[in-house]
Amino acid sequence: MTPIIKITDGITRHPDWRMAEPVNMEILPGEQVAICGDNASGKSRLVEIITGHYPLLRNEVRYNFDDTGAETGTPTQKRLVSEQLRFISFRDSYGEQDGTYYYQQRWNQHDIDESTPTLGDLLVKIPEHRPGLRQQLYSMFALEPILDKYIISLSSGELRKFQLTRALLPSPRVLIMDNPFIGLDAGTRDLLKGLLETLTRETGLTVILVLSKYDDVPKFITHVIPVEGMKVMPKLTREQFVQTARHTTTSLPHDKADMIECLQNKDITLIPFYPQDGGEILCMNDVSIRYGNRTILQNLNWTVHEGEKWALQGQNGAGKSTLLSLVCADNPQSYACNIRLFGHRRGSGESIWEIKRHIGYVSPEMHRAYMRDMPAIDIVASGLSDSVGLYCRPRPEQKETCRMWMDIFGISHITNQTFLKLSSGEQRLCLLARAFVKDPELLILDEPLHGLDLNNRQRVRDIIQLFCQRPHKTLIMVTHYTEELPDCITHSLTLKRNV
């Protein structure tokens, strides 16, 4: 049987992108594959080799798509690899990589005009190669009610559904997806797994999933290619992998926990623009947000007091990102709403920096938008001034604080490596350290464990738990995986999507 994809003794031409040893792997017709490994193990680099992004010195990747359509007796007429093989990367899930900060595009009304494309405008241009597939995708992802929404107004979950639909409509022979289930609510995750299983069974589609969460391997996957320490390990059946996969986690080392517990507590009486009585952190009264004829939030009343730890939940498109943008002063409509933050009415003369100095924040959109290829320690240091990029040289003691938080998050070894050359998991840990570096009073974490492996998920949960046990710390956390919530959660708010 001729492999669909085969690599023999693959070595990339550029030394910076080489694996620890030559790559040998093959994927046969009928196999559905998951590439699994810890953060920075080499999964993304292997995918870049498979897709031809990193050319090889010799023995280039061999593709054989001639059996496409064998199940229906209609061999493919497509010959270009780019048509046959589609890859949805981590950053693709949150829009185009144009370097424009996501929230600025989303919330500035003057950016929306007649030339701004809607979801339907973009999808209708993509030909449908399998009759009925478009309607099947629209139905599964509940896209029909939002086809007239502008792309820049979609939630992160809705953007992910759009990218998946865009990749599946042309019916490629091979579909590679990097952590496809992150950012999707539980119902949509199950629907996506069911759709992929149906497509692989009925159309001859070969799926390659890149996963950091070993418990995310769907049942339709037949084989797993483990990647460890920049080495591609022998291919296993799914059953073999499930039996041998590591399911235990390591807690935060005691010396790192001591670093958090020994942090000096702030004297809140000396903090400007902060409730001196330690009371109300956030209060929203009858807050409604509308864009055109769409209502995102309607008559929302929500009060958060100092020391409370909130889980913010809801389906994709329910308004979670919109709500957080109001808190973080990223949404201009917040100044027209009845919102009090840190005891002050929004729009009463405070600057955006007075608001942000108390907030540590990380989100998938921020991760996607952070395209600065500068040293990781500078990424962390940018959190001291709430900038995208570093424009003020940190003082020596501030640099030391950055190094401490990188050590706590287990990334001290990448201090001087540049951001865009890190794995997506290492990037996420950098941005988490950035959120904690100024010891904020309000911690807003939107899907903080996205793309992290088993041990790093446990590490981050432990860090959140310890940090929030300190005085005057308030938490708002968003996740679609309830098991990711730390034990310190005291309250929950669930948003319902407005149809």
C-alpha positions as CSV (number, residue, x, y, z in Angstrom):
1,M,0.0,0.0,0.0
2,T,1.5,3.3,-1.1
3,P,1.6,5.9,1.8
4,I,-0.3,9.2,1.4
5,I,2.6,11.0,3.1
6,K,6.1,9.6,3.6
7,I,9.3,11.1,5.0
8,T,12.6,9.2,4.9
9,D,15.6,10.5,6.8
10,G,14.2,14.0,6.6
11,I,16.6,16.8,7.6
12,T,15.6,20.4,7.1
13,R,18.0,22.6,5.0
14,H,18.1,25.4,7.7
15,P,19.8,24.2,10.9
16,D,17.5,26.2,13.1
17,W,14.5,24.1,12.2
18,R,16.0,20.7,12.5
19,M,14.7,18.0,14.7
20,A,17.0,16.2,17.1
21,E,17.4,13.3,14.6
22,P,16.3,12.7,11.0
23,V,12.5,12.3,10.5
24,N,11.1,9.0,9.4
25,M,7.3,8.6,9.2
26,E,4.5,7.5,6.9
27,I,0.7,7.8,6.9
28,L,-1.2,5.1,5.0
29,P,-4.6,5.3,3.3
30,G,-7.3,4.8,5.8
31,E,-5.3,5.9,8.8
32,Q,-6.5,8.8,10.9
33,V,-3.6,10.2,12.9
34,A,-2.9,12.3,16.0
35,I,0.5,13.9,16.5
36,C,0.8,14.1,20.3
37,G,3.5,15.5,22.6
38,D,4.3,18.0,25.3
39,N,4.8,21.7,24.7
40,A,8.1,22.4,22.8
41,S,8.4,18.7,22.0
42,G,8.6,19.4,18.2
43,K,5.0,18.8,17.1
44,S,4.6,22.1,15.2
45,R,8.0,21.6,13.6
46,L,7.1,18.2,12.3
47,V,3.9,19.7,10.8
48,E,5.9,22.4,9.1
49,I,8.0,19.7,7.6
50,I,5.0,17.6,6.5
51,T,3.4,20.7,4.8
52,G,6.7,21.6,3.0
53,H,7.1,24.9,4.9
54,Y,10.6,23.8,5.9
55,P,12.3,22.3,2.8
56,L,14.5,19.2,3.3
57,L,18.1,18.7,2.3
58,R,17.3,15.5,0.4
59,N,14.5,13.0,0.3
60,E,11.8,15.6,0.1
61,V,8.4,14.7,1.5
62,R,6.6,12.3,-0.8
63,Y,2.8,12.8,-1.3
64,N,0.5,10.4,-3.0
65,F,-3.1,11.7,-3.4
66,D,-4.0,9.6,-6.5
67,D,-6.4,7.4,-4.5
68,T,-8.6,10.4,-3.6
69,G,-12.2,9.5,-4.4
70,A,-11.5,5.8,-4.5
71,E,-14.6,5.2,-2.3
72,T,-16.8,6.9,-4.9
73,G,-15.0,5.8,-8.0
74,T,-14.2,9.3,-9.0
75,P,-10.4,9.9,-8.8
76,T,-9.4,13.5,-8.1
77,Q,-8.5,16.0,-10.8
78,K,-6.6,18.2,-8.4
79,R,-2.8,17.9,-8.5
80,L,-1.5,20.8,-6.4
81,V,-0.4,19.8,-2.9
82,S,-1.8,23.1,-1.7
83,E,-5.2,22.0,-2.9
84,Q,-4.9,18.5,-1.4
85,L,-3.5,19.4,1.9
86,R,-4.9,22.0,4.3
87,F,-3.5,23.1,7.6
88,I,-5.3,25.1,10.3
89,S,-2.6,26.5,12.6
90,F,-3.2,27.8,16.1
91,R,-3.1,31.5,15.0
92,D,-5.5,30.8,12.1
93,S,-8.2,30.2,14.7
94,Y,-8.5,33.8,15.6
95,G,-8.5,35.6,12.2
96,E,-5.9,36.6,9.6
97,Q,-2.4,37.2,10.7
98,D,-2.3,40.9,9.7
99,G,-0.7,42.2,12.8
100,T,-3.7,44.4,13.7
101,Y,-4.7,44.2,17.3
102,Y,-7.9,42.2,17.4
103,Y,-9.9,44.2,19.9
104,Q,-9.1,47.5,18.2
105,Q,-10.6,46.1,15.0
106,R,-13.5,44.5,16.8
107,W,-14.8,47.4,18.8
108,N,-14.0,50.5,16.7
109,Q,-17.2,51.2,14.7
110,H,-15.4,53.3,12.1
111,D,-13.6,50.2,10.9
112,I,-16.9,48.8,9.8
113,D,-18.3,50.0,6.4
114,E,-19.8,48.6,3.3
115,S,-16.5,47.0,2.3
116,T,-16.1,45.1,5.5
117,P,-16.8,41.4,4.7
118,T,-19.4,39.4,6.6
119,L,-19.1,35.7,7.4
120,G,-21.4,34.8,4.5
121,D,-19.5,37.0,2.1
122,L,-16.3,35.0,2.7
123,L,-17.8,31.5,2.8
124,V,-19.9,31.9,-0.4
125,K,-16.7,32.4,-2.4
126,I,-15.4,29.0,-1.4
127,P,-16.6,26.3,-3.8
128,E,-18.3,23.3,-2.4
129,H,-16.8,20.0,-3.7
130,R,-19.1,17.6,-1.9
131,P,-22.9,18.2,-2.4
132,G,-24.6,18.9,0.9
133,L,-21.4,19.6,2.8
134,R,-22.0,23.4,3.0
135,Q,-25.4,22.9,4.6
136,Q,-24.1,20.2,6.9
137,L,-21.3,22.5,8.1
138,Y,-23.6,25.5,8.5
139,S,-26.0,23.4,10.5
140,M,-23.4,21.8,12.7
141,F,-21.7,25.1,13.6
142,A,-25.0,27.0,13.8
143,L,-23.6,29.5,11.2
144,E,-26.8,30.5,9.4
145,P,-28.0,32.9,12.1
146,I,-24.7,34.7,12.0
147,L,-23.8,34.7,8.3
148,D,-24.5,38.5,8.2
149,K,-22.1,39.2,11.0
150,Y,-18.9,41.1,10.2
151,I,-15.8,39.0,10.6
152,I,-14.3,41.4,13.0
153,S,-17.3,41.1,15.3
154,L,-17.2,37.3,15.7
155,S,-16.2,35.8,19.0
156,S,-13.1,33.7,19.2
157,G,-15.2,30.5,19.2
158,E,-17.2,31.7,16.1
159,L,-13.9,32.5,14.3
160,R,-12.7,29.0,15.0
161,K,-15.9,27.6,13.5
162,F,-15.4,29.8,10.4
163,Q,-11.8,28.6,9.9
164,L,-12.9,25.0,10.2
165,T,-15.7,25.5,7.7
166,R,-13.4,27.3,5.3
167,A,-10.9,24.5,5.4
168,L,-13.5,21.7,5.0
169,L,-15.6,23.1,2.2
170,P,-13.0,22.4,-0.6
171,S,-12.9,18.7,0.5
172,P,-9.1,18.4,0.8
173,R,-7.5,15.0,0.8
174,V,-5.6,15.7,4.0
175,L,-6.6,18.1,6.8
176,I,-4.2,19.0,9.5
177,M,-5.5,20.8,12.5
178,D,-3.5,22.2,15.4
179,N,-5.4,21.7,18.7
180,P,-8.8,21.9,16.9
181,F,-11.0,21.6,20.1
182,I,-9.6,24.5,22.1
183,G,-11.9,27.5,22.1
184,L,-15.0,25.4,21.4
185,D,-17.7,24.7,24.0
186,A,-18.4,21.1,24.9
187,G,-21.4,20.7,22.6
188,T,-19.5,22.0,19.6
189,R,-16.4,19.8,20.4
190,D,-18.6,16.7,20.3
191,L,-20.3,17.8,17.1
192,L,-16.9,18.5,15.4
193,K,-15.6,15.0,16.4
194,G,-18.7,13.5,14.9
195,L,-18.4,15.5,11.7
196,L,-14.8,14.5,11.2
197,E,-15.6,10.9,11.8
198,T,-18.4,11.1,9.2
199,L,-16.1,12.8,6.7
200,T,-13.3,10.3,7.1
201,R,-15.7,7.4,6.7
202,E,-17.7,8.8,3.7
203,T,-15.2,10.8,1.7
204,G,-11.7,9.3,2.2
205,L,-10.5,12.4,4.1
206,T,-7.3,11.8,6.1
207,V,-7.2,13.8,9.3
208,I,-4.1,14.7,11.2
209,L,-4.7,16.3,14.6
210,V,-1.9,18.0,16.6
211,L,-2.7,17.6,20.3
212,S,-1.2,18.6,23.6
213,K,-4.1,17.2,25.6
214,Y,-3.8,13.4,25.4
215,D,-7.4,13.0,26.6
216,D,-8.6,14.9,23.5
217,V,-7.7,12.1,21.1
218,P,-11.1,11.2,19.4
219,K,-12.2,7.7,19.0
220,F,-12.1,7.8,15.2
221,I,-8.3,8.3,15.4
222,T,-6.6,5.0,14.4
223,H,-2.9,5.8,15.0
224,V,-0.8,8.2,17.1
225,I,2.7,9.6,16.3
226,P,4.3,10.6,19.6
227,V,6.9,13.4,19.5
228,E,9.3,13.7,22.4
229,G,12.4,15.9,22.8
230,M,12.4,16.9,19.1
231,K,12.3,13.3,18.0
232,V,9.6,11.6,16.0
233,M,8.8,8.3,17.8
234,P,7.5,5.1,16.1
235,K,3.8,5.2,15.1
236,L,1.4,3.5,17.6
237,T,-2.1,2.3,17.3
238,R,-4.6,4.4,19.3
239,E,-5.0,1.5,21.7
240,Q,-1.3,1.2,22.3
241,F,-1.0,4.9,22.9
242,V,-3.9,5.1,25.3
243,Q,-2.3,2.3,27.3
244,T,1.1,3.9,27.5
245,A,0.3,7.6,27.6
246,R,1.2,9.5,30.8
247,H,-1.9,10.5,32.8
248,T,-0.3,11.7,36.0
249,T,0.6,15.3,36.6
250,T,3.4,17.0,38.7
251,S,2.4,19.7,41.1
252,L,4.2,23.1,41.2
253,P,7.6,22.6,42.8
254,H,7.9,23.7,46.4
255,D,10.5,26.3,45.7
256,K,8.3,27.9,43.0
257,A,5.3,27.9,45.3
258,D,7.5,29.5,48.0
259,M,8.3,32.4,45.6
260,I,4.6,33.2,45.3
261,E,3.8,32.8,48.9
262,C,6.7,35.1,49.9
263,L,5.6,37.9,47.6
264,Q,5.2,41.2,49.5
265,N,1.6,42.1,50.0
266,K,0.6,45.6,48.8
267,D,-0.7,48.4,51.1
268,I,-3.9,49.1,49.2
269,T,-4.3,52.5,51.1
270,L,-1.4,53.7,48.9
271,I,-2.8,52.5,45.6
272,P,-4.5,55.2,43.5
273,F,-7.8,54.5,41.7
274,Y,-8.6,51.5,43.9
275,P,-11.5,51.1,46.4
276,Q,-9.9,51.9,49.7
277,D,-12.4,49.9,51.7
278,G,-11.6,46.8,49.7
279,G,-15.2,46.5,48.5
280,E,-16.6,46.7,45.0
281,I,-14.2,45.8,42.2
282,L,-16.7,45.8,39.3
283,C,-20.4,46.7,39.0
284,M,-22.5,46.6,35.9
285,N,-26.0,47.9,35.9
286,D,-28.4,47.0,33.0
287,V,-25.5,46.9,30.6
288,S,-26.5,46.3,27.0
289,I,-24.2,46.0,24.0
290,R,-25.5,46.1,20.4
291,Y,-23.8,46.2,17.0
292,G,-26.3,47.1,14.3
293,N,-29.4,44.9,14.8
294,R,-27.5,42.4,17.0
295,T,-27.6,42.3,20.7
296,I,-24.6,40.8,22.3
297,L,-25.3,41.6,26.0
298,Q,-28.8,42.6,27.2
299,N,-29.6,44.2,30.6
300,L,-26.7,42.6,32.3
301,N,-26.4,43.2,36.1
302,W,-23.2,41.9,37.7
303,T,-21.2,42.9,40.7
304,V,-17.8,41.5,41.7
305,H,-16.4,42.3,45.2
306,E,-12.8,42.2,46.2
307,G,-11.5,38.7,46.9
308,E,-14.1,36.9,44.9
309,K,-13.1,34.3,42.3
310,W,-15.5,34.1,39.3
311,A,-15.8,31.5,36.6
312,L,-17.3,33.1,33.5
313,Q,-19.0,30.5,31.3
314,G,-21.2,30.3,28.3
315,Q,-21.5,28.9,24.7
316,N,-19.4,30.3,21.8
317,G,-20.9,33.7,20.9
318,A,-22.6,34.2,24.2
319,G,-20.7,37.5,24.8
320,K,-17.8,36.4,27.2
321,S,-15.1,38.3,25.2
322,T,-17.4,41.3,24.8
323,L,-17.9,41.4,28.6
324,L,-14.2,41.2,29.3
325,S,-13.5,44.0,26.8
326,L,-15.8,46.2,28.9
327,V,-13.8,45.4,32.0
328,C,-10.5,46.0,30.4
329,A,-11.5,49.3,28.8
330,D,-10.9,47.9,25.3
331,N,-14.5,48.5,24.2
332,P,-15.5,52.1,23.5
333,Q,-19.1,51.3,24.3
334,S,-18.1,50.8,27.9
335,Y,-18.1,54.6,28.4
336,A,-21.8,54.7,27.4
337,C,-22.7,52.0,29.9
338,N,-23.4,52.2,33.6
339,I,-20.2,50.5,34.8
340,R,-18.2,51.1,38.0
341,L,-14.6,49.7,38.1
342,F,-12.6,49.8,41.3
343,G,-15.3,51.9,42.8
344,H,-15.3,54.6,40.2
345,R,-17.9,55.3,37.5
346,R,-16.4,54.6,34.0
347,G,-15.8,57.9,32.2
348,S,-15.4,59.9,35.3
349,G,-11.9,61.2,34.3
350,E,-9.7,58.1,34.7
351,S,-7.3,57.2,32.0
352,I,-7.2,53.7,30.4
353,W,-3.8,53.2,32.0
354,E,-5.2,53.9,35.5
355,I,-7.6,51.0,34.8
356,K,-5.1,48.6,33.3
357,R,-2.5,49.1,36.0
358,H,-4.6,46.9,38.4
359,I,-5.4,44.2,35.8
360,G,-3.4,41.2,34.6
361,Y,-4.9,39.9,31.4
362,V,-4.4,37.1,28.9
363,S,-6.7,35.8,26.1
364,P,-6.5,33.8,22.9
365,E,-7.0,37.0,20.9
366,M,-4.1,38.6,22.7
367,H,-2.0,35.6,21.9
368,R,-3.0,35.6,18.3
369,A,-2.3,39.3,18.0
370,Y,1.1,39.3,19.7
371,M,3.4,39.2,16.6
372,R,6.5,40.8,18.1
373,D,9.5,38.6,17.6
374,M,11.5,39.9,20.5
375,P,13.2,38.1,23.4
376,A,10.7,36.3,25.7
377,I,11.8,38.3,28.7
378,D,10.8,41.5,26.9
379,I,7.4,40.0,26.2
380,V,7.0,39.4,30.0
381,A,8.4,42.9,30.8
382,S,5.8,44.5,28.5
383,G,3.2,43.6,31.1
384,L,4.7,46.1,33.4
385,S,3.5,48.9,31.1
386,D,0.5,47.1,29.5
387,S,2.0,47.6,26.0
388,V,2.1,45.3,23.0
389,G,5.8,45.5,22.6
390,L,8.4,47.0,24.9
391,Y,9.0,50.7,24.7
392,C,10.5,51.5,28.1
393,R,13.7,49.8,29.3
394,P,12.9,47.9,32.5
395,R,14.9,48.8,35.6
396,P,17.2,46.0,36.9
397,E,14.8,45.1,39.7
398,Q,12.0,44.9,37.2
399,K,14.1,42.6,35.0
400,E,14.7,40.4,38.1
401,T,10.9,40.2,38.7
402,C,10.4,39.1,35.1
403,R,13.0,36.4,35.5
404,M,11.3,35.3,38.7
405,W,7.9,34.9,37.1
406,M,9.5,33.1,34.1
407,D,11.1,30.7,36.6
408,I,7.8,30.1,38.3
409,F,6.1,29.3,35.0
410,G,9.0,26.9,34.0
411,I,10.3,29.0,31.1
412,S,13.5,30.5,32.5
413,H,15.4,28.5,29.8
414,I,13.9,30.5,27.0
415,T,14.6,34.0,28.5
416,N,16.5,35.2,25.4
417,Q,14.8,33.2,22.7
418,T,12.5,35.3,20.5
419,F,8.8,35.0,20.8
420,L,7.8,33.9,17.3
421,K,10.3,31.1,17.3
422,L,8.8,29.5,20.4
423,S,6.1,26.8,20.4
424,S,2.6,28.0,20.9
425,G,2.6,26.4,24.4
426,E,5.8,28.3,25.4
427,Q,4.3,31.5,24.0
428,R,1.2,31.0,26.1
429,L,3.3,30.6,29.2
430,C,5.2,33.8,28.4
431,L,1.9,35.7,28.1
432,L,0.7,34.2,31.4
433,A,3.9,35.4,33.1
434,R,3.3,38.8,31.5
435,A,-0.2,38.9,33.1
436,F,1.2,38.2,36.6
437,V,4.4,40.2,36.5
438,K,3.0,43.4,38.0
439,D,1.2,41.6,40.8
440,P,-2.2,42.8,39.7
441,E,-5.2,43.2,42.0
442,L,-7.7,41.8,39.3
443,L,-6.7,38.8,37.3
444,I,-8.6,38.2,34.1
445,L,-7.8,34.9,32.4
446,D,-9.6,34.0,29.2
447,E,-8.9,30.4,28.3
448,P,-5.5,30.5,30.0
449,L,-4.7,26.8,29.5
450,H,-5.2,26.8,25.8
451,G,-2.7,24.5,24.1
452,L,-0.8,23.5,27.3
453,D,0.2,20.0,28.0
454,L,-0.8,18.0,31.0
455,N,2.0,19.1,33.3
456,N,1.8,22.8,32.3
457,R,-2.0,22.8,32.8
458,Q,-1.5,21.6,36.3
459,R,1.4,24.1,36.9
460,V,-0.7,27.0,35.8
461,R,-3.7,25.9,37.9
462,D,-1.5,25.7,40.9
463,I,0.0,29.2,40.2
464,I,-3.5,30.7,39.9
465,Q,-4.6,29.0,43.1
466,L,-1.6,30.2,45.2
467,F,-1.7,33.7,43.7
468,C,-5.4,34.1,44.5
469,Q,-5.0,33.1,48.1
470,R,-3.1,36.3,48.8
471,P,-4.9,39.4,50.1
472,H,-6.8,41.7,47.8
473,K,-6.8,39.4,44.8
474,T,-9.8,39.0,42.6
475,L,-10.2,36.5,39.7
476,I,-12.4,36.3,36.6
477,M,-11.6,33.2,34.5
478,V,-13.1,31.9,31.3
479,T,-12.8,28.3,30.2
480,H,-14.8,25.7,28.3
481,Y,-13.3,22.9,30.3
482,T,-14.7,22.9,33.9
483,E,-11.9,20.7,35.1
484,E,-9.4,23.5,34.4
485,L,-11.0,25.8,37.0
486,P,-8.9,26.2,40.1
487,D,-10.3,25.2,43.5
488,C,-10.4,28.8,44.6
489,I,-13.5,29.6,42.5
490,T,-16.2,31.0,44.7
491,H,-18.8,32.3,42.1
492,S,-20.0,31.6,38.6
493,L,-21.7,33.6,35.9
494,T,-23.1,31.8,32.8
495,L,-24.0,33.9,29.8
496,K,-26.6,32.8,27.3
497,R,-26.3,33.5,23.6
498,N,-28.8,35.9,22.2
499,V,-30.3,34.5,19.0
